[in-house]
Amino acid sequence: MNLRERLISAFRASGLTQSELARRAGVTRSVVSEYLRAKIEVNTSTYDRLLAACQNRITDDTVFTGR
């Protein structure tokens, strides 16, 4: 699984919208959209922030719902 596929998987599991993910990661929604559609390559630091934002949401939901 490549970086983009990992992010897509984490994004879907998080339940976030693209706008929510962008806000949490400190990027624009268009950057999120273009990266998820493989229109642009994202540098490692942006990828790390996007993935962390997805994982934080999954962790938050697990704490509050027990899932």
C-alpha positions as CSV (number, residue, x, y, z in Angstrom):
1,M,0.0,0.0,0.0
2,N,1.5,3.4,-1.0
3,L,1.2,6.6,1.0
4,R,-1.8,7.9,-0.9
5,E,-3.7,4.6,-0.3
6,R,-2.8,4.7,3.4
7,L,-4.2,8.2,3.7
8,I,-7.4,7.3,1.8
9,S,-7.9,4.3,4.1
10,A,-7.3,6.4,7.2
11,F,-9.5,9.2,5.8
12,R,-12.4,6.8,5.2
13,A,-12.0,5.3,8.6
14,S,-12.0,8.7,10.3
15,G,-15.4,9.7,9.1
16,L,-14.1,13.3,8.6
17,T,-15.1,15.4,5.7
18,Q,-12.4,16.8,3.4
19,S,-13.0,20.2,4.9
20,E,-12.7,18.9,8.5
21,L,-9.5,17.0,7.6
22,A,-8.1,20.1,5.9
23,R,-8.8,22.3,8.9
24,R,-7.2,19.8,11.3
25,A,-4.1,19.4,9.2
26,G,-3.7,23.1,8.4
27,V,-4.1,22.9,4.6
28,T,-6.9,23.9,2.2
29,R,-9.7,21.6,1.2
30,S,-8.5,21.7,-2.4
31,V,-5.1,20.3,-1.3
32,V,-6.9,17.4,0.4
33,S,-9.1,16.8,-2.6
34,E,-6.3,17.0,-5.1
35,Y,-4.1,14.6,-3.1
36,L,-6.9,12.1,-2.6
37,R,-7.5,12.1,-6.3
38,A,-3.8,11.8,-7.1
39,K,-3.7,15.2,-8.8
40,I,-0.7,16.4,-6.8
41,E,2.1,14.8,-4.8
42,V,2.1,15.9,-1.1
43,N,5.4,16.3,0.7
44,T,6.1,14.2,3.7
45,S,5.3,16.8,6.4
46,T,1.9,17.5,4.8
47,Y,1.2,13.7,4.5
48,D,2.2,13.3,8.2
49,R,-0.2,16.1,9.3
50,L,-3.1,14.7,7.2
51,L,-2.5,11.2,8.5
52,A,-2.3,12.4,12.1
53,A,-5.5,14.3,11.7
54,C,-7.3,11.2,10.5
55,Q,-5.8,9.1,13.3
56,N,-6.7,11.7,16.0
57,R,-10.3,11.5,14.9
58,I,-10.3,7.7,15.0
59,T,-8.8,7.8,18.5
60,D,-11.3,10.5,19.7
61,D,-14.2,8.4,18.5
62,T,-12.9,5.3,20.1
63,V,-12.6,7.1,23.5
64,F,-16.1,8.5,23.3
65,T,-18.0,5.5,21.8
66,G,-15.9,2.5,22.8
67,R,-15.6,1.4,19.1
